[in-house]
């Protein structure tokens, strides 16, 4: 659908895509929650996580006592003397927890289930899920004669996998707030997997003062958002149940709106932004371009009454809108206020006199894309941000769209491996005082980089001891564990295999630059880098078992240390000397050192398609042989029957956010699907071997020639 707002800049089309349903997950106090998961006793204490000299986050008990994010540590101790401060400089545990939750959430919309696989991570503690395919599928299955007894299907191939819900009502709080009282738990959070608050017929009534279109399009959108709210509630519950992390969720039709909606009811809750999202342009044939501020205000007032999006956004500070960063917000404030804002630092609290809302910007005289371009791209902006040349030339239309709630950016397809892995650290004036210090810092960075590679570029597989050939081909590594399953006891191996090998290693440094004329610092200046092919020895060294024993907390590990020392001595340190051949590096005043691996190549030809990971053929056959033993027809001793050991499939989401490996058998053709559900295999009638469907004819020829 499209909204058309009239401004003196011309007739500006604002096209919003309301065909999607997007969930935004924001993990509650994520950094603190990681420590609380390790030590539950911390949950009842004021807890702050420190990076440098700043409180990067704190738990809700600390916030109740007056602490806040981005507060100086010394100030935090004054406000709350008994605060427990834990170091957060080492991001390993946060990165690992973030990946674990990401993989869990990804299981709900995986490509293998036919749901598109659009999962996008934003930092460590936020994830967008595009659940449009899931919602579309379940809307088609609704029985409008009995919406109160609906069942949400999570898997197209298994009709028992899902949950019951009431499709007449929204689950959780809404914006605008529902007139119907709804239940909340004693801790103030919304209960999970329950239905309450807003009835499907509770659309705002059309009045003479608004342009609300209560039409089939709005009702269809409303029904889709109802389903999205129930899915969000269900996933929140499973996340808390299986991973012990709570989250706050926003439900809407774009990343912008879903993210902002989730801020309304924190923590452990969710908010659905209800329609109508657009206004009916009943007077569009007679309307003309408005040039007066009073005309703009009058028209925008009608929009505010008619569109829940406009009303929703108007009260937000301009800097709260995703996509509007500190520098852009500072320039907009300066223009609207007619002066430089009093609070000029990123970490400064915003004085009340400096507050500029979305409504203030939207209703400013002659406001539109042309004026926004003039404000943001002007080299002589009244704010102290310097030149706006780093901004794209179409920044005006983009910002105009954001403050009107238009965001068509897609949720990225889930990737099994990152496009690059980067580790950096910053240093004070003169801190890198010599080459020995540089080498020491490179060792620390390289160690963190290799740890990241082991987490982000490998995956674990459990296999029977007898099934493994012991070769560990393709850079596989093994560590033995004891495991018992329902059918047999035995020793299993946790096999850690590489998903991808980075092809490029990059070293970057940044020196301090003098401040700009306005006093601000250009953080992009002084950065230089050198790249080289990733040395192959790093992968051969990490084939050994030793690195899997490293706990990420500094435990001595010969293999990891050997790999990182060789990487620094043979590659990274020579790269540094090529960047900075000076004998005395103290005069360089280096403030940042960054090491990164890029240009990922999938191992063994895996992942030919973007966002996918291919199959290990040997692994496929070993897995099939193990699983199909339970399905083989055996002689029952001449009693005229047959015996099959068939496991009972679960009808609920497992710990990984998806169904367990379940098999379907076609007794007539004896055709099986492989574990991933995308390769057909046949059982040879002569030898009983499992052969890919496309190769069965060639296998039959093999038997005829061998005779």
N, C-alpha and C positions, 0 to 999 in steps of 0.2 A: 504494500500500500504506500501511497505517497501523500505527504502534506505539503501545501504550498503556502508559504508565508510571504507577505508583501512588505518590502522595505524599499528605501530610496535607492538601494544598490541594484534594484531590479527584481524581477519575479524569480525568487530563489527556490528551486525544487529541493525538498528534503525527503529523500526516499528511504524509508525504514523497512527492513525485512522482518515482518512479524510472523513469518511461516515457521520460525525455529522455536525450540524450547531449550533454554540453556540454564544450567545450574552452576552456581559459583560456590565452591567450598572454601571456607576460611577456617583453618584449624585454630581452636581457641588457645591463646597463649602458648604457641607451639614450642618455642625455645624452652620455656619454663616447664611445659608438659613433658618434654623429653627427660628432664631431670626428675620430675615427679614420677614418671614411669619407672625410673631406676630406683628411686627412694620415695615410696608413697608417703612417708612421714612428712615430707616437705609440703604436701598439699595444704596442711593447716597452718603453715608458717608463711610470713611475708618473704617472698623469694624474688630476687632480681638477678638477671643475667647480664654480665659485664663484658663489653668489648671496648678495648682502649680505656677511656675514662668515662664511658657513657653507659647508661642502662638501656640496652637495646630492647628489652622487654621485661615484664614482671607479671607475676600471677595475680589473680583477682583479689586475693587477700592483701597483697601489697598495694594494689590500687585502692582498695577500701581504706587503707591507712594513709593515702595521699601521694603515693609514688606514681610515676607516669613514664611512658616511653621517652627516650632521648633526653632523659634527665642526667645531669652530671652526677657521678658517684658521690662526691662530697655533699651535694645537696640532698641526695637520697638518704644518706646516713643522718643528716640533720633532721629530716622530716620523720624518719622511722629508724631510730637507733638500733633496734633489734632485727633489722632486715638481714636475711641470709643472702649473701652475694656469692654467686658461683661464676667461674670464668667461662666465657663463651667464645674465646679466641679460636680454639680448635673446632672447626665446623664438621668434623668427621661424623660424629654421632647424630648431628642434626641432618646432615646429608643422607645418611643411611636410613634414618627414620622417615625422612621425606620421600625417599625412593620407595620404601616399603608401603607407605600409604598410597602413593601414586599408583603403584602396581595393583593394589587392592581395588582402588576406584576404577582403574582401567578395565578390570575384569567385568564390570557391569555394561560396558559399551564396546566390548572387543569386536574386532573385525570378524573373528571366527564365529561370532554369534549373529552376524549380519546387521550390527547396529552402527556401522560406520567407523568406529574406533577413533572418534574425535575427542581427545583428552589433552588439554594444554596446561602445563604447570607454570605458575607465576611465582618465582621465588621458591623458598622452601615450604611455605605454609598456605599456598593458595592453588586451587585447581579449578579449571573450567571443564564441564562436561556438556557436550552437545548431545542431548537425549532425544532429538527430533525423531529419529527412526523408531526408537522405542515407543514414543508417544503416538506417532502415526499408526503403528501396528496395533496398539491397544485401543485407540479410538475406533478403529475399524471393527473391533471385537465387542464393543459396548452393546449391551442390551438396554435400549432406552425405556423398555417397559419395566425394568428392574435394576435401575442404576445403583440402588443401595446394596446390592449383593454382587458387586463386580469383583473380578479377579484380574490382577495385573500380571501379565505374562513376561517373564524375563528371558526366555529362550524360545526361539521359533521351533526348535526340534524337540523340546520337552515341555508338553503342556502342563505338567505338574509343578514346574519350577516358577515360583512367583509368590504372590501374597494377596489376600482378600482385602478389599477396601470399599469405601462408600464413594461412588463417583458423583454423588450429588453435592458434596461438600469439599471445601478446601481444607487441607491438612495444615495446621499451624496458623500463625498470625498473618495478616494481610495489610497491604496499603492500597487504598484507604482502609482505615480500621473498620472491621466489621461491626455492624450494629448488634449482631448476635453474640452474647457472652460465650466465651469458650474456656475450656478447662486448661489449667496449667498445673504442672507439678509444684510441689512445695518449694523447690529450689528456684522457681521462676522460669524453668525451661519448658519448652513444649514437649509433651510426650511423643515418642517416636511411633510410627506406623499406626497412628490413630487419625480419625477424621473429625473435624469440628470446625467451627467458626463461621464460615460463610456459605450460604445456600446457593445453589446454581441459579436460582431465580432472582438473586439479590442484586440486580443491576441498578445503577442510579436511574431515577426517573427523569424523563425529558421535561425540561421546563422552558418557559418562554425566554429565559435569560441565557441559555446555553445552546451550543451546537452539537450536542451529544447525539451520535447515531447509534441507537439501540437496534442493530440489525443482525442478520444472520452471521456476518463476519465476526462481530464482537462476541456473539454467543459461542461460535466455534472456537475462537481464541480462548474464551473463558473456560470451556470444557477441557481444552488442551492444558491450560495452566493448572486446572484441578488435578489432572493426572500427574503433571510435573511435580506438584506439591507432595503428593503421596509417594512418588518415587524418591524424592529428596528425603522425606521423613524415614523411609525404609532404609536407604543407604546410610543415613546418619546413625540409625540404630545399629546396623551391622558393623559400621566402623568403630563405634564405641564398644560393642560386644566382643569383637574379634581383635581389635588393635589397641583398645584402651585409650583412644584419642577422641575427643569431642570436637565438633565443628559447628559453625554457623553457616547457613545456606541462604542464598538469594535465588529466586526463581523468576525469570522473565524471558524475553525474546532476543536479548543481545547481551554481550559481555559487559557493556557499560551499565545497563540497567540491573542485571543480575548482581553485579559486584556491589553497586550502591544499595540495592534492596537488602542485601545481607547484613548491612550495618545497622539496621533498625532494631533488631532484637538479639542482643548478645548477652551471654554466651549460650551455647548448646540449644540453639533454636533456629528458626528459619522465617523468611518473609516472602510472600508472593505478591508481586506487583500486578494488581487487577486492571482489566480494561474498564472503560474505553481508553485506547492508546492514542487515537486520532480524533479529529473533529470533522463534522460534516460541513463541507464547503457549500452550503446552500446558496450563498450569495456570491459565489465565485464569478458568475457571469457579469455581475454589476460592480464588483470591487475594482478599485484602481490603486495604483501605487501610492503608498502613504509616505508623505515627506515630513509631516508634523509629528512631534513627539507625542502629542495628545492622541493623535490617531493611532499611533503605534501602541500606546498604552491601552487604549480602548479595545483594539483588536486583540492584543495579547491578554487582556483581562478576560475576554471571551474564551480564548484558548485555554487559559488557566482553569476556567470553570469547566470546560468541556473535555479536556485531556488530563487523565491522571498522571501522565508522564510530565507534563508541564508543571502541574502542582507539586509533583514529587521532587523535581529538580530545583524548583525556584528557591527553596529555603537552604539549599546547600551552598557553602562557601565555594567560591570559584575554584579554589585550589583543591577541593575535594573531588572534582570531576576527573576520573581516570583519563589520561591523555593530556591533561593540562598540568605541566610541571611547575616547579618553583619559579623559573625565570619568566615563563609565559604569564603565570598568575600575578607576578610582581608588576609586569608591564600593564596588565589589564587593570590592576588596582590603581596604579599611578594615573592612568588615563581617566578612570571613573572618578577618583577622588580629586584629581587636579593637582596632586602633589606626590612626592615620594613617600611611600609607606614608612611608618615609624619603625616597625620591626623588619630589619633588612637581612637577618640571618636565617639560614635554613632551619636551625634548631631553636630559633627564638619563638617564644609564644606570641601569637598574633594579638595585638591590642584590639580592643573592641572597636575603636575608632577606625581601624584599618579593614574591618570586615566588609567584604564586597561579595554579595551573593550572585548566584546565577541570574536571578531576576534583575538585579541591578545592572548587570552587563546586557542582558537581553533587551531591556527596555530603555537603554541609553539612547539618546537622540541619534538617529541615522545609523544605528548599529546594524551591521550586516557584514558579509564577507569582505567587501572592499575596505571598510573602515578597519576591520580586524587585520587585514593585510598591511594597512598603513601603520597601525599601532605596533604590530609585532615585527615587521620587516624594516622598520625605520632604524637607521644607524644612530639617530639622535633621540632615541627613546628617553623619556624623562626618568626612567628607572636606571639603576646602575648596573644593568646587565651587559652593557657594551653593545656591539653590533648584533643584529638579528640575522646575519647572513648565514648562520648555520641551520636556520629553519628552512623547511621546504617552501617553494614558491606558492604552493596551494594551501598554506597553513590557514588562511582566512576561512575558506569554505569548510575545512576540517573542524576547526574550533567552533564555527557557527553550527555545524551539525551536532557536535557533542553537547553544547549547551541547550540544544533543542531535543536531546535524547536520541539522536540518530547515530548508530554505530553498526555498520554492516560487516565489520571485520570478522572473519571466520574463526572458529575454534580450530587450532591446528590439529592435524592428524597425529595420533600418538606415535612416538618413535621408540624403538627398542634400545637405541643407542643415541647419545647426544651428538650433535654436529661437531662439537669441540669440548675439550675439558681444559679449564684454565685455573691456575692458582697464582695468587699474587699477594704481596704484603707491602705495606708502606713503612717508611723510615723517617725518623726525625733528622733535623739538620746535623750533618756530620756523623750520623750513626754508622754509615758504611765507611769506616775510617781506613781500610786497607784491603788488599787482595785476599788476605786470610779470612777477614770478616765476610767478604763477598762470597768466598767459597763455602763458608759455614752456612750462610743464608741460602745459597743455592742448594745445598744438601737438604736443608729443611723443606724448601719448596719442592724439590724433586721427590722427596719421600712422600709428601702429601699428594703430589701428582700421581705417583705410582699407586698409592692406596686408592685414589679416585678411579684410576683405570681398572683396578681389580673389582671395584664395586659396580661401576657403570658399564663396563665393557665385557663382563662375564656373566654367566648364569650357571646355576647349580642343577644337576640332574642326579636323581637317585637310581642306581642300577644294581641288579643282583651281582654278587661277586663272581659267580660263574659265567655271567653274560659278558663280562669285560675281557677284552683281549690283552689287557695290560699294557697296550702300546701308548694309550693316551694321545692318539693322533691329533694333529691339528692344534697342538699347544694345550691339550687337556691336562688338568692336574687332578690329583686324587687325594682324598683323606678318608680313612676308614672310620665308620661309626657302627654301632650296634643298633639294629632295628628289628622290630617284631611287627608283623602284620596279621590280619585275620586268618590267613590261609596257611602260613608257614613261618618258621623262624629261621633266621639266617643272618649272615653278615652282608651288609649293603655298603656300597661305596657312594659317597657324595662326590660326584664328578663335576668339576668346575671347568667349563670350556669358554674359550674366547668367542664372543659374538662378532667382534670387529677388531682390527688392528689399525691404529692411527698411522698414517703414512708420513706425516709432517710434524716436526718438533719446532716450536717457536720460542724465542726468548725476547722479551721486550723490557725496556727500561724507560723511565721518565725522570728528567731532571727538573729542578725547581726553576720557574720562570719569574721574572719581576712582575709585580702586580700591574694590572691595566690602569689607564688614567683615572677611571672612576673608583679605583681601590679594590675591585673584585679580582679574582684569580681565574685565569684561563686554564682549566684543568686538562684541556686537550693538547696543550703546547708541550714541546720538549720530549715527545714520545718517539722512540726509535725501536726498531726490531730487526732481528735476523732469524732466518728459518733454514732448516736443513732436513734431509730425509730422516725419519725415525729409525734409529739404529735397531737392527733386527735382534741383537743379542739380548735386548730387554725381555723379549718374549721367550727365548730359550732358557734364560735364567729363571724366569717365573714359572717354568714347567714343574719345578720341584714342589714337594708338599709343604715346605716350610712357610711360605707366605700366607697360607690359609690359617695359620695359627695366630697371626698378628691380630690383636684386639683393637687396634686403632688408638690405643692410649699410651703409646710409647714403649710397649713391651719389646724387649730385644728380639731381633729376628735376623738371623744371619743372611738368609736369602734376600730379604727386602733390602737390607743394608748394602749387601754386595751389589745388587742391581742399581741402587740409587748412587752409590759411590762411583761406580763405573760410568754411569750416565753423566754425572757431573764432571768427572775427570777427563773423559774422552769427548764429550759433546758440549755440555752446557757452559763449562768454564771457557773452552776455546771460543764459543759463540760470544760470550761476554767480552773477551779480549778483542774480538773482531769489532764489536760495537764500541768499545772503549780501550783503545791501545795505549792510553796514557799510563805512565809509570805510577803516578800518584792519583788515585781515584777520589781522594778526599775533596779535591777542588771541583769535582763534577757535581756535587750536591744532589745525589740521586735520591728521589723521594719514593719511587715505586719500582719494584722488580716483579715481572710476570713471566711464568712459564706455562706453556700450553701445548696440547697435542690436537691436531686437526686432520681434516681430509680422511675420514674414517673409511676403511675398506672392509666389507663384510668377509668373514673368514670362510674359505672354501666355497666362495660363490654364493653364500647365504644372503638372503635379503635382496633379491634382485629388484624388488619393487620397493618404493619409498615406504618407510614405516613398517616393513615386514622383516621377519627373520625366517630364513629358509630352513629346510629340514636336513638333518644329518641322516643319510640313508641307512648307515649302519645302526644308528640309534633307533631308527624307525623299525627295522626288522627285529632288533632285540626286544624292543618294547612290545611289538605285536606278538612275538613268540611267547613272552611271559604272560601277557594278558589273555591270549587266546587259549592257553592251557586250561583256563577255567571254563571255556566254552566247547571244548572238544567232546564229541559224542563217543562214549565208551561202551564196550560190551558189558551187559549186566549179568553175564553168566548164563546166557541162553534162556532168560525169562521173558523174552519177547519185547523188552522195553529198551530204553536208553537212559543214560545217566549224564547229567551236565551239572557242573558246579557253577551256578550263576549267582553273582553277588547282587545284593540289594542296592539299587541306586538311590542316592539321597534326593529328596525333593525340595531342598533349600540351598541357598548359597553357601558354598564351603568357605574355608578360612581365607581363600585367595580372591574372594569376590566373584567367583564363577562356579559353574558346576564341575564336579569331579569327572574323571575320565569314565565315561559310560559308553557301552558298546551296544550296537544293534546287530542282530543276526538275521540273515535271510536264509532260511533252511533250504529253499529250493535251489538257489544258485550258489550258495556258500561264498557270497561276496562280502567282504568286510571293508569298513572305512578305517583309515589309519587314525592314530591318536588325535591328530589335528583336524580330522574330518574332511580332508581334501585330497586324499590319495586312495584309489580303489586297489585292492589286492585280491587275488584268487588263490584258493588252495589247490595245489596240483593233485589230480586224481591218482597219479602214479606214485609219487614220493611223499606227498603231504606237505611239501615246502610252500611257503607263502610267497607268491610272485606278484609284482605289480601287474595290474590288469593289462597294460599296454604291452607287457613282455611275455604273456602267457603262451602265445603262439610260438615264439622263439624257444621257450623252455620245452614245449612239446617236441619241437624239432630236435632239441638236444637229446631227449630220450630215444628218439628213433635212430639217430646217428650213433649213439653209444651202444646200441644193440648190434 
